Amino acid sequence: MAKIQTLLVPLILFSSLVAASYYETIPPSSLSSQEKLTHLRFYFHELITNDKPSLLIIDPPKVMSNSPLPFGSMVVIEDPLTIGPGLDTKKIGKAQGFYLSATQREGIALEIVMGMTLHFLEGEFNGSTLSVLGRNQIMNEVRELPIIGGTGAFRFARGYVLARSVKVDYLNGDATVEYNAYVYHYSSTSSSSPQPFNHGLHFMTDPILAKI
């Protein structure tokens, strides 16, 4: 009998775990605030010629080319974001991520694919981030990149960024770019607000787990 009971315990546990739900449907009415649209304008600085460059080429190109960033080049960035076009204006965040040279065409008409997190360090959005992933055709006057998500005040974020070069040193690589971001998000997602989410751990509330 004891042997049968020993075999039954893991079977019961297994069947309970199978039956337990690992998801839940959350109605929109559970959100504590309404979605809103925010416009942010700031300046992105790529610094190569200073004492502490903000980018690093981590994968040199495999082909010879007269392009400043040949096809296949991979770059990692940590670029400052400021409130004005001057690097000496107030720093409000940083862009951390990477980009890849995605064109085989030679010359300075660069086409890159960027993936980066815009991390804000000032004001209402201090500590919040926006995630950007898309194609950036550098020589265009204005480039559009999609916002695919965010954290903190920008949870559930979606939108787009318009990037416009303000100053570019094509010889040395330094650049200042104006960013206008238009993002839909919820107006209040602070930790003090009611949170209807259980971080995907609903299945762990099964009482049988407390007996292990």
C-alpha positions as CSV (number, residue, x, y, z in Angstrom):
1,M,0.0,0.0,0.0
2,A,2.8,2.4,0.9
3,K,4.4,1.8,-2.5
4,I,1.2,2.6,-4.3
5,Q,0.8,5.8,-2.3
6,T,4.4,6.7,-3.2
7,L,3.6,6.3,-6.9
8,L,0.3,8.2,-6.6
9,V,1.9,11.4,-5.2
10,P,3.9,12.3,-8.3
11,L,0.9,11.3,-10.5
12,I,-1.4,13.6,-8.6
13,L,1.2,16.4,-8.7
14,F,1.7,15.9,-12.5
15,S,-2.0,15.9,-13.2
16,S,-2.5,19.0,-11.1
17,L,0.3,20.8,-13.0
18,V,-1.2,19.8,-16.3
19,A,-4.7,21.1,-15.2
20,A,-3.3,24.3,-13.7
21,S,-3.5,27.3,-16.1
22,Y,-0.3,29.2,-17.0
23,Y,-2.2,32.1,-18.5
24,E,-5.2,34.4,-17.9
25,T,-7.2,36.8,-20.0
26,I,-7.2,40.3,-18.7
27,P,-10.0,42.6,-19.8
28,P,-9.0,46.2,-21.0
29,S,-11.2,47.6,-18.2
30,S,-8.6,46.2,-15.7
31,L,-6.0,48.8,-16.8
32,S,-5.9,51.7,-14.3
33,S,-5.5,54.5,-16.9
34,Q,-6.3,55.4,-20.5
35,E,-3.9,55.2,-23.4
36,K,-2.4,58.5,-24.5
37,L,-0.1,59.8,-27.2
38,T,3.1,61.5,-26.2
39,H,5.6,63.5,-28.4
40,L,9.2,63.6,-27.3
41,R,11.9,65.6,-29.0
42,F,15.6,65.2,-28.1
43,Y,19.0,64.9,-29.8
44,F,21.1,61.8,-30.4
45,H,24.9,62.3,-30.5
46,E,27.3,59.8,-32.1
47,L,30.8,60.6,-30.9
48,I,33.8,59.1,-32.5
49,T,36.6,61.7,-32.3
50,N,36.4,62.4,-28.6
51,D,38.4,60.8,-25.8
52,K,35.6,58.2,-25.1
53,P,33.9,57.2,-28.4
54,S,30.2,56.3,-28.0
55,L,30.4,53.5,-30.6
56,L,32.6,50.5,-31.3
57,I,32.9,48.4,-34.4
58,I,32.8,44.8,-33.0
59,D,32.7,42.8,-36.2
60,P,35.0,44.1,-39.0
61,P,33.7,43.7,-42.5
62,K,34.7,40.6,-44.4
63,V,34.9,42.4,-47.8
64,M,37.0,45.3,-49.0
65,S,35.0,48.4,-49.8
66,N,35.4,52.2,-50.1
67,S,32.3,52.6,-47.9
68,P,32.9,54.1,-44.4
69,L,30.9,51.2,-43.0
70,P,31.1,48.2,-45.4
71,F,28.4,45.6,-45.8
72,G,28.3,43.3,-42.8
73,S,29.8,45.7,-40.3
74,M,28.4,45.5,-36.7
75,V,28.5,48.4,-34.3
76,V,27.6,48.7,-30.6
77,I,26.5,52.1,-29.3
78,E,26.0,54.0,-26.1
79,D,25.1,57.5,-27.4
80,P,24.1,60.4,-25.2
81,L,20.6,62.0,-25.6
82,T,20.3,65.7,-24.9
83,I,17.5,68.2,-24.7
84,G,19.1,70.5,-27.2
85,P,21.3,70.1,-30.3
86,G,24.5,71.0,-28.4
87,L,26.4,68.3,-26.6
88,D,26.7,70.7,-23.7
89,T,22.9,70.9,-23.2
90,K,21.2,68.9,-20.5
91,K,21.5,65.1,-20.8
92,I,18.2,63.4,-20.6
93,G,19.1,59.8,-21.4
94,K,21.1,57.5,-23.6
95,A,20.7,55.2,-26.5
96,Q,22.1,51.7,-26.1
97,G,22.1,49.1,-28.8
98,F,23.6,48.1,-32.1
99,Y,23.4,48.6,-35.8
100,L,24.3,46.6,-38.9
101,S,25.4,47.8,-42.3
102,A,22.8,46.1,-44.5
103,T,23.7,47.3,-48.0
104,Q,26.2,46.1,-50.5
105,R,26.2,49.4,-52.3
106,E,29.5,51.3,-51.9
107,G,30.0,54.9,-51.0
108,I,28.6,57.0,-48.1
109,A,24.9,56.3,-48.9
110,L,24.7,54.1,-45.8
111,E,21.7,51.8,-45.1
112,I,21.7,50.3,-41.6
113,V,19.4,48.3,-39.5
114,M,19.2,49.7,-35.9
115,G,18.1,48.0,-32.7
116,M,18.3,50.1,-29.6
117,T,16.9,51.1,-26.3
118,L,16.2,54.7,-25.5
119,H,16.7,55.0,-21.7
120,F,15.4,58.2,-20.2
121,L,17.0,59.6,-17.1
122,E,15.1,62.8,-16.4
123,G,11.6,64.1,-15.6
124,E,8.3,62.1,-15.8
125,F,9.9,59.3,-17.8
126,N,13.0,58.8,-15.6
127,G,13.9,55.2,-15.6
128,S,11.6,54.3,-18.5
129,T,12.7,53.0,-21.9
130,L,11.6,52.8,-25.5
131,S,12.7,50.0,-27.8
132,V,13.3,50.9,-31.5
133,L,14.1,48.5,-34.3
134,G,14.1,49.3,-38.0
135,R,15.9,50.4,-41.1
136,N,17.7,53.7,-41.2
137,Q,18.7,55.1,-44.6
138,I,21.3,57.6,-43.3
139,M,21.4,59.9,-46.4
140,N,17.6,60.6,-46.4
141,E,16.6,63.9,-44.9
142,V,14.1,62.3,-42.6
143,R,14.1,58.6,-41.6
144,E,11.3,56.8,-39.9
145,L,11.9,53.9,-37.4
146,P,9.2,51.9,-35.5
147,I,8.9,51.9,-31.8
148,I,8.1,48.3,-30.9
149,G,7.8,48.4,-27.1
150,G,8.9,49.9,-23.8
151,T,9.2,49.7,-20.1
152,G,8.1,51.7,-17.0
153,A,5.9,54.6,-18.1
154,F,6.1,53.2,-21.7
155,R,4.7,49.7,-21.1
156,F,2.7,48.6,-24.1
157,A,4.3,51.3,-26.1
158,R,3.9,51.6,-29.9
159,G,4.7,54.3,-32.3
160,Y,7.5,55.7,-34.5
161,V,10.6,57.9,-34.5
162,L,11.4,60.5,-37.1
163,A,15.2,61.0,-37.2
164,R,16.7,64.1,-38.9
165,S,20.4,64.7,-39.2
166,V,21.4,68.1,-37.8
167,K,25.2,67.9,-38.1
168,V,27.3,65.1,-39.7
169,D,31.0,64.9,-40.1
170,Y,31.2,62.4,-43.0
171,L,35.0,62.3,-42.8
172,N,35.3,61.4,-39.1
173,G,31.9,60.1,-38.3
174,D,30.6,62.4,-35.6
175,A,26.9,63.2,-35.9
176,T,24.0,64.9,-34.2
177,V,20.5,63.7,-35.0
178,E,17.2,65.2,-34.0
179,Y,14.7,62.6,-32.8
180,N,11.0,63.2,-32.7
181,A,9.2,60.2,-31.1
182,Y,5.5,59.8,-31.2
183,V,4.4,57.0,-28.8
184,Y,1.1,55.6,-27.6
185,H,1.3,54.3,-24.0
186,Y,-0.7,54.4,-20.7
187,S,-0.6,57.5,-18.6
188,S,0.0,55.7,-15.3
189,T,1.9,52.5,-14.8
190,S,3.8,53.2,-11.6
191,S,4.4,50.5,-9.0
192,S,1.8,52.1,-6.7
193,S,-0.9,51.7,-9.3
194,P,-3.1,48.6,-9.2
195,Q,-1.5,45.9,-11.4
196,P,-3.8,43.2,-12.8
197,F,-0.8,41.1,-13.9
198,N,0.8,38.2,-12.1
199,H,3.9,38.0,-14.3
200,G,2.9,34.7,-15.8
201,L,3.1,32.8,-12.5
202,H,-0.6,32.0,-12.1
203,F,0.1,28.3,-12.3
204,M,2.3,28.5,-9.1
205,T,-0.8,29.3,-7.0
206,D,-1.9,25.7,-7.2
207,P,-2.3,24.6,-3.5
208,I,-0.6,21.3,-4.1
209,L,2.8,23.0,-4.6
210,A,2.7,24.2,-1.0
211,K,2.9,20.5,0.1
212,I,6.2,19.8,-1.6
